[in-house]
Amino acid sequence: MISWRGRLFALGAALLLAGAAWLLGGWIAAGPLAKDTEFVVRDGENLNTVTEHLLYVGAIDSTGGFRLRTRLLGGGAAIKSGTFVLPKGASQRTLLDILHGGRVVRRFVTIPEGMPSIMVQERLLAQPNLTGELAVPDEGSVLPDTYEITTGETRAAVVLRMQAAMQRALKELWAKRVPGLPLKTPQEALALAAIVEKETGKSGERRLVAGLYLNRLRQGMMLQADPTIIYPITRGKPLGRRIRQSEIAAVNGYNTYAMVGLPKGPITNPGRASIEAVLNPASTTALYMVADGSGGHAFAATLEEHNRNVEKWFAIRRARGEL
């Protein structure tokens, strides 16, 4: 006959085994999440807050059981902030492993070299994972690059990071500029770099184009850069048609066909390479350039040579049926 002590011991053992089965079973068993789900943990959120959110999205059945298992079986590692993907049916152990830093979703936004600020605004407004309104950033204030963004981050905060990157790059490159440049301030360098960015898509031409425009500045010649005509009309977007004579003659602070010197500000957001080109230009006597039909330009030091290059360009366009 089993004594009462034996019965108590057996009951205790049964309860202990049942508790262990509940604890471990709930830790490794498939969870209730019905589909792969994006899950955001923001800076400063603690286990209690995250657990409530897991319950809300349907990843767990109860907060108490998850908290208990996390404390007893989770190993004590800190929950990371970030955007994660919780897989369908994820167990509580899998959920915690993910929140400890696995499977982080990384998102990026790219601002190409030469993208004007109005299009930067449009690109950020089109990012569904960002929040908040956004005014058009100051032209030339954003450094073109690829930036990581986080879900829920404000668009204004992203722009501030892009602008801080531009300020750092401009400060660094201005300090390394070659002597004798006809540029008084980093902002003047930025304004010229924006013209260089728009005038050539060939990386090997940037320093030569910069040298040409710097030669014109030294000699008091008009820069006569077509993109400075277009900017006041479209704010940097493609014009989509030929420039009109009235637009060539327009006086507006940007049009370098109607003024000597630099425009009153940048006409786009130039990339680092264009800023470097302006501050370390090629040594050249060139004062003129025209398209050469290959995506680049033919350069000339004299008007006579330039006129011959223009005739060659017209001949190419006639052969293409463009004239």
N, C-alpha and C positions, 0 to 999 in steps of 0.2 A: 504494500500500500504506500502511495506517494504522500509524503508529509506536506503540510501547508507551506513549509519553506521551499520544498521542491516545486510545488505548484507556482509559488511567487517567482521563483527563479525562471521557470519555463515561460511564464507569462511575460516577465521582463525581457527574456531573450527574444521571444516572438515579437514584442513591441519594438525592440531594438532592430531586429532584422527588417521589420516592416518600415521603420523609419529610415533605415539605410537604403532600402529598396526605393522608397519614395524620393529620398534625397538624390541618389545616384541616377535612378530612372528618369526623373524630371530633368536631370542635368544633361543626359546624353540622348534622350528621346527626341524624335522629330517634333518641332514646334508647330503652332497653329498658323504661321504666316502663309497666306494664300498665294502670294506671288513675290517675285524679286522686287524689293522695295528700297528706294533711296532714303537714307537716314542721315540727318545732320546733327552733329554734336557741336555746339558753339563754345567758344572760350569761356571758361568759368563755370560750366554746368557740372553738377555733381552726380553721384550715383542715383540719388533719389529722383532728381529731375529727369535723368536719362531713362530710368525705369518707368516712370509715368508715361514718357513718350513712347517707349517700347510697347506698353499696354495699349496706348491710343492707336498705334499703327497695326495692332494685331499680331505682334511678334511673340508675345507671352500671354498666358492666361491670367496670371496674378502677379502683383508686384511683390508681395511678401515672400513667396517661394523663390522668386528670382533673386531678391536681395539676400536671402539667407544662403542660397547656394553660392552666390557670388562671394560672400564673405568667408564661407567655409571651404569652398573648392576653387575659388578664382585666382588664388595665388597672390593677391594683393597689389597687382600692377595697376597703375593709374589709367583711367579712361582717357583716350586722346580726343582732341577736337578735330573736326574735319567732316567730310562728306563720305559716307560709306554705302555700299550696296549689301543689304541683308538678303540672302538667298531664300527662296521659297522653302518652307519647312525647316528652317534653321533651328538647331537645338540651342538650348541656353548656353552650353559650352561654346558653340560656334559663334553665337552672338557676342559673347564676352571676348573671345579671341579677336573678332573683327574690331570691336570697340577699343581693344588694346593697341590697335594700330595696323591691322591687316586690311587689305582690299580698299584702301583709301581711293576715292574717285578724285582725280586731278583734272581740273578744267583750266583752259587757257583761252586768252583772246589775243589775236595778233593785229598790230597796227603796222601796216606796210610803210616803207619809206615813201614819203611824198603824199601821204593821205592827209587831206585838209581837215581842219578841226570839225567842220560841219558833218563830215563823214565819220569821224571818230565818235561824235555824239550819236549818230544813227547806229553805228555798230554796237555801242554799249547799250543803247536803248533796246536793241534787238536781242540782248542776252537775257533769257528768261530767268536765269538763276541769280541775277543781280536785282537790287531793289532801289527805289527812289528815283526822283526826277533828276535831270541833268541839263544844265545850260551848256551852250557851245563853249568849249574851252578856248582860251586865248590862242590865236594862231601862232604856231611855232613853239608852243609851250610843252608839247607832248613829245617824248622821245619814242620814235617808232621801234618796236621790239615785240617780243612775245611775253605776255604777263600771265602768271597764274592767278586765277580768281577763285573765290570760295562762295558757296551757295549762301545767299542772304547778305552778302557784302553789298554796300551801297555803291552805286555808280560813281558818286562823287569821290568816295575813298579810292577807287581804282584810278581815277584821273589824277588825284593827288600823288599817287605812287608814280604814275607816268611822268608827271611834271617834276617830281623830285629827281627822277632818273635823268631828265633833260638838264636840270640845273647842275647835277654832278658831272655829267659828260661835258657840258659847255665850260664849266670851271676848269676841268682837267685839261681840255684841249686848248683853251685860251692860254693857259699857262705855258703850253708847249709851242705856241705859235712862232713862226719864223720872224725875224726882225724886218722892219721896213714896210709892213703892210699898210695900205691906206684905209685902215679900219680903226676907229677910236675905241669901240666898246664891244663886248661880247654880243650885244644885241645887234650891232651892225653886221657882225660875222654871221649871226643867225639869219638875218634878212638876206644876205648874199647866198648863204648855203641853201636857202629855200629856192632861190632862182636856179642855182646849179642843179638841185634835185629835180626840178621840173624840166630843165633844158636837155638833160641827157639821161638815158636809161642804161648807158654803157659804163660799167665801173671803171674801165681803163681810160675813160675820157674825163672823169670828174675833175682831176687836178688841172688838166689842160683848159677845160671850160672855165674853171675858177681863175686860172692865170689870165685868160682873155679878159674876163670882166674886171679883174683887178687892174689890168693895163688901162682899160677904159676909164676906170675911176681916177687913176693917176693923171690921165691926160684931160680930164674934164669932159669926156665924151658921154653922150647918152648911152645907157646900157642897152636899150632897145631889145628887151626880152619879151617875147610874145606872151608868156604866161602872166606877166604883170598887167597886160591888157585884159586878160580873161578873168583874173581874180575878182575885181570889183563887180563883175557881171554875174558870176556863178558861185562866188565864195570858194573857188577852187575846184568845183566839179567840172567835168568835161563840157566844153561849149557845144559840141555837136554840130557845128557849122563853121563856115569861114568867118574870120574877123572882119567887121565892117570898117570902112574908112572913118566913120564918125567915132567909132570906138578907139581907133588908133590915135585920134586927135583928142580924146577925152582927158581932161585934167581932173585927177581925183586923189592924188597922193600915192598911188600905186603904179600908174601907167608910166613906164620908163621910156616910152616914145614921146612923152610930153613933158619930160623933166630931166634934169641932169642929176646924177647921184642915185642913191639907193631909195627904194620905196620906203614908206613910213613904217613898215613892219613886214614880217614874214608873210609869204603868200601860201605857205603850206607848212607841214611839220617835217623838216629835213632829217634824214638819218645821220648817224654818226659819221659815216664815210664822207658825206657831202660837207659836213662841218670840218672834218679833217682836211679835205681838199682845199677849202677856202683858207684855212690857217697854215697850210703847207702846200701851196700851189706849185704846179710845174713852172719851170723857167721857160718862158715863151715870149716871142714878139707878136703873137697873134692878136689881132683886134677884131677880126670878123670870122663868122662861121655860117655855114649853111648845110642843110641835110645832104648826105652823099648817096642816099638810096639804099644803104645797107643797115640802117638803124642808127648810124653814127653821123659824124659831121666832117666836112672839109674845112680846114682852118686856113686863114690867110693873114699876112701882116700888112698888105696893101689893098686899097680899094680895087685896083686893077685886077689883082689876083683873085680877089673875092668875086668880082663880076664874072670872071671866067668860070669860077666854081658854081655861081648861080646859073649860068647858061647850061652847064652840064646837068644841074639838078632839074632845070626846066625840060631838058631833052629827055631825061629819065621819066619825068611825069607825063610828057607827051607820048612816049612809047607805051606807057601804062594806060593811056586813055584818060588821064586825070585832067588834062587841059584841052 
